[in-house]
Amino acid sequence: MKILFYTNLIFLTSTLFAYILIDNISGLTCQFFLGIIQLLYVLISRYKANTNSLKQHLKYYKVAVVSFCVLLGILVLLSQSTLNIPHGIRITIICVLPMSIATYFVYITYLIQKQ
């Protein structure tokens, strides 16, 4: 499980570096692949989580991911309407929330490899 944690951490930091050092498009591209990788890791982690507390963390993660997808869907629907969504809210939904969820999953993989 240490490999899972360290590869997850490497992907997260490379995504952060892409945002900081390159540009937003590269960061979003890295973030997309980070999301796919983390969803695959969830399937693996589900079988490695032995304690109730880790299973609870994974449930919170799943709820966060589903909530984000619903929020992103609402954002897409609202952007097609005549409503004008402020730039700060769009950036928060598209960039900040997924990276926060990804950071939480890195924490979960840390807890799994620590046990």
Secondary structure as GFF3:
##gff-version 3
##sequence-region A 1 115
A	DSSP	alpha_helix	2	17	.	.	.	ID=ss1
A	DSSP	pi_helix	18	22	.	.	.	ID=ss2
A	DSSP	alpha_helix	24	48	.	.	.	ID=ss3
A	DSSP	alpha_helix	52	80	.	.	.	ID=ss4
A	DSSP	alpha_helix	87	91	.	.	.	ID=ss5
A	DSSP	pi_helix	92	96	.	.	.	ID=ss6
A	DSSP	alpha_helix	97	114	.	.	.	ID=ss7
###
